[in-house]
Amino acid sequence: MAKVKEHSFDISAKLDMSEMKNAVIQAQKEVDNRYDFKGITKDIDLSEGNKTLILLSSSDQKIDAMKDILISKMNKRGVSINSLEELKSEDASQGQRKFTYKIVDTIEKDEAKTIQNEIKQLKLKVTAVNQGDEIRVSGKNLDDLQSIMKHLKSLELKAPLVFDNFR
């Protein structure tokens, strides 16, 4: 009797930082070339080490416009908008406004527990094991694994979920 193969996939919040950098570069170019941004301070600063993104401009409206441009560039490059979490907005020097965003690239413990509970509530024959930065889901039925992915995508979670290592 042949052993039934077990299938699995990993859930993580990995961020392709090179794609994020490209999105920032494209957004900065578009902002630099837009007429409504001529002659004013406008800066998009990505700090990989600190995992932060800073938008700097003359008003909240200009920053909102910059964020919209950045989000459209992120979408085109397949980077989830959930990768940005607003930390603070504040006045900067010379009457400028500064918005600071945290780059989310991990699933926090509470959210990992929520994900595991959601998987349990589906009552499928699978196991979900937390492995630090990722959750490994395994089971014998491929359809079960795919329905878990579909269900998790429909939830309002903070972390930008990435499904990989599907085997």
N, C-alpha and C positions, 0 to 999 in steps of 0.2 A: 504494500500500500504506500503510495507516494505521499510525502508530507506536503500539506497545503502551504504555499508560500505566503509569508506575512509581508504586507505592504506598509509603507510608512511615509510620513512627510514631516518637515520641521516648520514650526511657526516662530518667526522672529520679527524684529523691527529694524533689520539691517538697512542701512542707507547707503546707496551708491554715491559716495562723496564726490567722485569725479563728475557724475551727472549733475549733482547739486552745484558744483563749481561752475560747470558749463551754463547752467540755468542762471546763476548769478551774473556771469560775464555777459550773457545775451541780454538780460534785463537791464544791466548797467548801460550797455550800448544803446538800447532802445530809449532809455530815459535820457541819456546824453543827447540824442538826436531829436527829441520831441520839442516842439515849439513852446509848449506851456511850461517847460522846465528851463528855458534859456535864461541865463543870467542869475540863477539862484543856486543855492547849495543843494546838492543832491548826491547822496552816497549810499552805496549798498556794500557793507563790509562783512565778509564771511570769515570767521575765525575757527579753523578746524580744531586747533588745540583746545580752545575753551568751549567748543561746540555751541557757538552763538552766532547770530546774524543780527547786524545793526543796520537800521534804516535811519538816515538823517536827512532832514529837509526843513523848509521854512514853515510848514503848517501840517496839521493832521490830514487835511485833504490831499496834500501832495504826497504824504507818506502812504495814504490809502491807495492813491493812484500807482505809486511805486510797488506796493504790495500786490495789487491786482496784476501788474505787468509780470512781477516775479512769479506769482502763482501760475499764470498762463504758461510761462517758460518751464516751470517745474512739471506741469501737466504734460506738456509736449515731450519732455524727456523721461516721463514715467516715474517721477519722484512724487510721492504722496504729499498732499498739503498738510496732512496730519504730522508731518515731520517738523513743522514749526509750531511752537507753543509760546504765546506772548508772555514775557516775563514782566516787563514794565514799559511805561511810556513816561517821558519826562522832558522838562525843558533843558536844552543844552545851551552852550555859550552863544552869544550874539543873537538871541531871540529864535534860535533854531529849535526844532522838536526832534527827539530821539526815541525810537522804539527799539527795544531789545527783545529778541526771540531766542528761545532755547531750541537747539536741534535735537529732536527726539529720535534716538536710534536704539533704544532698548525697551523691553516690556517690563514695566514696574511690577513688583511682587503682587500688589493688590489686583492689578489687571490680569496677571498670569493666573491667579486664583479664580477670577471671574471667568476667564476663558475655559479653564478646566471644568468649572461648574456648568457652564453652558454645554460643553461636550457631554458631560454626565447626564444632563437633563434630556438630551436627545435619545438616550437609552439605546445606543447602538453598541455592537460588540467591538469596542475599540478601547485602547488604553492611551491615556495622555499623561506623559511624564515631564515634569519641569526639570530642565537641564541647565539651570542658570540663566543664560541669555536667550534661551529658546525652549520651546515645548515640542517634544517629539510625540506625534500621534501615530499609533500603529494599529493595524487590524487586518483581517483576512479578506474583507470585501472592499474592492476599489470604490464601489458606489457609496459605501458608508463614508469613506474618507472624502470623497468629492462633495457629499452633502454637508459634511462638517465645514469644509472650506466655504461653501455657499452660505451656510448659516452664519459663520463668523464674519463674513464680509458684510452681512446685512446689519450687524450690530453697530451701535454708536460707541466705539472705543477710542481712547486717546491715542494709543500707539498705532503707527502705520504698519499694519500686518503684512508680512512677506511670507509666502508659502514656497519652500524650496526643498531640495533633496527628495522629490517625490519618486518613490521606487516601489 
